[in-house]
Amino acid sequence: MVYLGLLSPQSLRLFLQTTESARRHVEKFFNLTEPLYFTYTHLVCRSAQS
């Protein structure tokens, strides 16, 4: 999306930082002893069909 100019690099960076923060919160909330790994981060753009 950044490559196509649909998303600014700053927005992508913010999204990735937010998902990383969410991961840390989940680890802390559930007292995980091992790191939680996301398989991938999936960005999807959708629009309503008329």
C-alpha positions in Angstrom: 0.0 0.0 0.0 2.9 2.3 0.7 4.5 1.2 -2.6 1.3 2.2 -4.5 1.0 5.5 -2.6 -2.2 4.5 -0.9 -0.8 4.8 2.6 1.9 7.0 4.0 5.0 5.3 5.6 4.2 7.1 8.8 0.7 5.5 8.9 2.1 2.1 8.3 4.7 2.6 11.0 2.0 3.7 13.5 -0.1 0.6 12.6 2.9 -1.7 13.2 3.8 0.0 16.5 0.2 -0.3 17.6 0.1 -4.0 16.9 3.4 -4.5 18.7 2.0 -2.6 21.7 -1.2 -4.8 21.6 1.0 -7.9 21.6 2.9 -6.8 24.7 -0.4 -6.0 26.5 -1.8 -9.5 25.7 1.5 -11.1 27.0 1.3 -9.1 30.2 -2.5 -9.6 30.7 -2.2 -13.4 30.4 1.2 -13.6 32.2 2.7 -15.5 29.3 6.1 -16.9 30.0 7.0 -17.2 26.3 6.7 -14.5 23.6 3.6 -14.3 21.6 4.3 -14.3 17.9 2.0 -13.0 15.2 2.1 -15.1 12.0 1.7 -11.9 10.0 0.0 -8.5 10.0 -2.7 -8.4 7.4 -3.9 -5.0 6.0 -7.1 -5.2 4.0 -8.8 -2.3 2.2 -12.4 -2.8 1.5 -15.3 -0.7 0.2 -19.0 -1.3 0.4 -20.6 -2.6 -2.7 -23.6 -0.7 -4.1 
